[in-house]
Amino acid sequence: MHVILGGTGHVGSAAAMALLRQGEDVTVVTRDESKAAWLVEQGAEAAVADVLDVEALREVLRRGKRAFLLNPPADPSTDTDAEERKTVGAIATALEGSGLEKVVAESTYGAQAGEGVGDLTVLYGLEQKLKAQAIPASINRAAYYMSNWDQALETARRDGVITSFFPADFELPMVAPQDLGEAAARRLLEPTDKTGTHYIEGPRRYSAADVAAAFSAALRKNVRVVTVPRQRWTETYEKLGFSKAAAESYTRMTGATLDKPAEPENPERGTTSLESYIAALVEGRPEDLLKGAA
């Protein structure tokens, strides 16, 4: 049995589906059982647990032999770094006495030591905690999620505009959730002694201009990029509902991504293009990609 934390999110559900397609038993962990209904229809089991409830989480982990660990994103209206460090700590503690034989964790390109740089430092902390405990652990460092552009659909459709914190021509390593799910499944099915850190990105790198072009093609209308000037990043995050602490953290994370992009030597490359991801999003069928239907 494979236990998937955050099993109803983009990457968690993709990992669950990748395993189910291979005939594996899967339990998805969620705080809202209704969100897992479609995965249960596909053959998964659902377990309701709050990641901060260490005892409840440990009991769920004991159902399986291997687990995929996703640290849940904090509400941006909170101090996201502080809240996400709490969940990292809870996950690490729940592993103690879980009886798992292997874990695979989702991290991020650019993960680095320090504090206050969003996921770059929070997930580095998760990596270090996993390396310090006894259960064999593999780390998948993920490129920028293509699903981060989901929120741009509304303005692209309504106004012909997407907003980017990066220059329109700045190329980022990006990856689709389904490719991250496939990578997680591969790691989970590998022998317990096969561990290490792996970098996962899509078939090529993309810019915000490429995102706009993909929306243009899918919507059959012109879509352009509006770039937020660097001096307005924090202000813009706050206008989007981020707390001051979260806005400052995301500003530092955005700056680190822009100023020192990760350049892994041999990343694993997924097969899902940005164009196919955006087309499925526009057509309202992203679940088709997760189910392997597109």
C-alpha positions in Angstrom: 0.0 0.0 0.0 1.2 3.5 -0.9 0.1 6.4 1.2 -0.1 9.8 -0.6 -0.1 13.0 1.6 -2.0 15.8 -0.1 -3.5 13.1 -2.3 -6.3 15.3 -3.7 -4.0 18.1 -4.9 -2.5 18.5 -8.4 0.6 16.4 -7.8 -0.8 14.1 -5.2 -3.7 13.0 -7.3 -1.4 12.6 -10.3 0.9 10.3 -8.2 -2.2 8.3 -7.0 -3.4 7.9 -10.6 0.0 6.8 -11.8 0.2 4.1 -9.2 -3.4 3.0 -9.7 -2.7 2.5 -13.5 0.0 0.1 -12.5 -2.3 -1.9 -10.3 -0.9 -0.6 -7.0 -2.9 -0.1 -3.8 -3.2 3.5 -2.8 -4.5 5.5 0.1 -4.9 9.3 -0.4 -4.8 11.5 2.7 -7.1 14.5 2.7 -8.8 16.9 5.1 -11.9 16.8 2.9 -13.2 13.3 2.0 -15.5 14.7 -0.7 -12.5 15.9 -2.7 -11.2 12.3 -2.9 -14.5 10.9 -4.3 -13.2 10.7 -7.9 -10.0 9.0 -6.8 -12.0 6.4 -4.8 -14.0 5.8 -8.0 -10.7 5.0 -9.7 -9.8 2.4 -7.0 -8.1 4.4 -4.3 -8.9 4.5 -0.6 -9.3 7.7 1.3 -8.2 8.6 4.8 -9.1 11.8 6.5 -6.4 13.4 8.6 -5.0 16.8 9.4 -1.2 16.8 8.8 -0.8 18.7 12.1 -2.5 15.8 14.0 0.7 13.7 14.4 -0.9 10.7 16.0 -3.7 10.5 13.4 -1.2 11.0 10.6 1.0 8.3 12.0 -1.9 5.8 12.2 -2.6 6.5 8.5 1.0 6.0 7.5 1.0 2.6 9.3 -1.5 1.4 6.8 1.1 1.4 4.1 4.7 0.4 3.3 5.7 3.4 1.3 4.6 7.1 1.3 4.7 10.1 -0.9 5.2 13.2 1.2 3.8 16.6 0.1 4.0 19.5 2.5 0.7 21.3 2.2 0.8 25.0 1.2 -0.2 27.4 3.9 -3.0 29.9 3.4 -1.2 33.0 2.0 -3.1 35.3 4.4 -0.9 33.7 7.2 2.8 33.7 7.9 3.3 31.0 5.3 6.9 30.2 6.2 6.1 29.7 9.9 3.0 27.6 9.1 4.7 25.4 6.6 7.6 24.8 8.9 5.1 23.5 11.4 3.7 21.0 9.0 7.2 19.9 8.0 7.9 19.2 11.7 4.6 17.3 12.1 5.3 15.1 9.0 8.8 14.3 10.2 7.5 13.4 13.7 4.7 11.2 12.3 7.3 9.1 10.4 8.7 8.0 13.8 7.2 4.6 14.5 5.2 4.5 11.3 6.9 1.3 10.1 7.3 2.6 6.6 10.1 1.0 4.5 10.6 4.0 2.1 9.4 7.6 1.6 9.5 9.9 -1.4 9.2 13.6 -0.9 8.4 16.4 -3.2 10.8 19.4 -3.0 11.7 22.2 -5.4 14.3 23.5 -7.7 16.4 26.0 -5.9 15.9 24.5 -2.4 18.5 26.1 -0.2 19.5 26.6 3.4 18.2 29.6 5.3 14.9 31.1 6.4 12.3 33.3 4.9 12.6 32.4 1.2 9.3 30.5 0.9 9.4 26.9 -0.4 13.1 27.2 -1.2 14.0 27.1 2.4 10.9 25.3 3.9 11.4 22.3 1.6 15.2 22.3 2.1 14.3 21.9 5.8 12.1 18.9 4.9 14.9 17.4 2.9 17.3 17.7 5.8 14.8 16.2 8.3 14.4 13.2 6.0 18.1 12.7 5.6 18.4 12.7 9.4 15.9 9.9 10.1 16.1 6.2 9.5 13.6 5.5 6.7 15.2 5.4 3.2 14.2 8.6 1.4 14.2 9.8 -2.2 13.8 13.5 -3.0 12.1 14.8 -6.2 13.0 18.4 -6.8 10.3 19.8 -9.0 10.5 22.6 -11.5 8.0 25.5 -11.5 4.5 24.0 -11.6 2.6 24.6 -14.9 -0.5 24.5 -12.6 0.7 27.9 -11.1 -0.7 29.4 -14.3 -4.2 28.0 -13.6 -5.2 31.2 -11.9 -4.3 33.1 -15.1 -7.2 31.5 -17.1 -9.8 34.0 -15.9 -7.9 37.2 -17.0 -6.7 35.5 -20.2 -10.2 34.6 -21.2 -11.8 37.9 -20.0 -9.2 40.5 -20.8 -6.6 38.8 -23.0 -4.0 39.3 -20.3 -1.8 37.2 -18.0 0.2 38.7 -15.2 3.8 37.6 -14.5 6.3 38.4 -11.9 9.0 37.4 -14.3 10.1 39.2 -17.5 8.1 37.9 -20.5 11.2 36.4 -22.2 12.7 34.8 -19.0 12.7 31.0 -19.5 11.9 28.8 -16.5 12.1 25.1 -16.1 8.4 24.1 -15.8 6.7 20.8 -15.3 3.1 19.5 -15.4 1.6 17.8 -12.3 1.0 14.6 -14.2 4.8 14.3 -15.0 5.6 14.9 -11.3 3.0 12.2 -10.4 4.7 9.7 -12.8 8.1 10.6 -11.2 6.8 10.0 -7.7 5.4 6.7 -8.7 8.7 5.6 -10.2 10.5 6.5 -7.0 8.0 4.7 -4.8 8.3 1.5 -6.9 12.1 1.5 -6.8 14.1 -0.7 -4.4 14.4 0.7 -0.9 18.1 1.2 -1.3 17.7 3.4 -4.3 17.5 6.9 -2.9 19.0 10.3 -3.6 17.9 13.6 -5.1 16.3 13.9 -8.6 15.3 16.9 -10.7 12.1 16.8 -12.7 11.1 19.3 -15.4 9.1 19.3 -18.6 10.2 18.6 -22.2 11.7 22.1 -22.5 11.9 25.4 -20.7 9.2 28.1 -21.1 8.7 31.8 -20.6 5.7 33.8 -19.7 5.5 34.8 -23.4 5.2 31.0 -24.2 2.4 30.8 -21.6 0.6 33.7 -23.3 1.0 32.1 -26.7 -0.4 28.8 -25.3 -3.5 30.6 -24.0 -3.8 32.5 -27.3 -3.9 29.2 -29.2 -6.3 27.5 -26.8 -8.7 30.5 -26.5 -8.3 31.5 -30.1 -7.7 35.1 -29.2 -4.7 37.3 -28.6 -3.3 37.0 -25.0 -0.4 39.2 -23.9 1.9 39.4 -20.8 1.8 42.2 -18.3 4.9 42.1 -16.1 4.9 43.3 -12.5 7.9 45.5 -11.9 10.2 44.2 -9.2 9.7 47.2 -7.0 6.0 46.3 -6.9 6.2 42.6 -6.2 5.5 42.8 -2.4 2.7 45.3 -2.9 1.2 43.2 -5.6 1.3 40.0 -3.4 -0.4 42.0 -0.6 -3.2 43.1 -2.9 -3.7 39.5 -3.8 -4.5 38.8 -0.1 -1.1 37.7 1.1 -0.1 38.7 4.6 2.9 41.0 4.9 5.1 38.2 6.0 4.0 36.0 3.2 4.3 38.7 0.6 7.9 39.4 1.7 8.7 35.7 1.6 7.3 35.2 -1.8 9.1 38.3 -3.0 12.4 36.9 -1.8 11.6 33.5 -3.4 10.6 35.1 -6.7 13.9 37.1 -6.7 16.0 34.0 -5.9 14.3 32.2 -8.8 15.0 35.1 -11.2 18.5 35.9 -10.1 19.9 32.4 -9.7 17.8 29.9 -11.7 18.5 26.2 -11.0 20.6 24.5 -13.6 20.7 20.7 -12.8 23.0 18.7 -15.1 20.7 15.8 -16.0 17.1 16.5 -15.1 14.4 13.9 -15.7 12.1 15.2 -18.4 8.4 14.7 -18.5 6.5 14.5 -21.7 3.6 16.9 -21.1 4.1 20.2 -23.0 3.0 23.5 -21.7 0.7 23.8 -24.8 -1.1 20.5 -24.0 -1.4 21.4 -20.4 -2.9 24.9 -21.1 -5.2 23.4 -23.8 -6.6 20.9 -21.3 -7.1 23.7 -18.7 -8.9 25.9 -21.1 -11.2 23.1 -22.2 -12.0 22.3 -18.6 -10.6 18.8 -18.6 -7.3 18.8 -16.7 -8.4 15.5 -15.1 -8.0 13.9 -18.5 -4.2 14.4 -18.3 -4.2 12.9 -14.8 -6.1 9.8 -16.0 -3.8 9.4 -19.0 -6.5 10.2 -21.5 -4.7 13.1 -23.2 
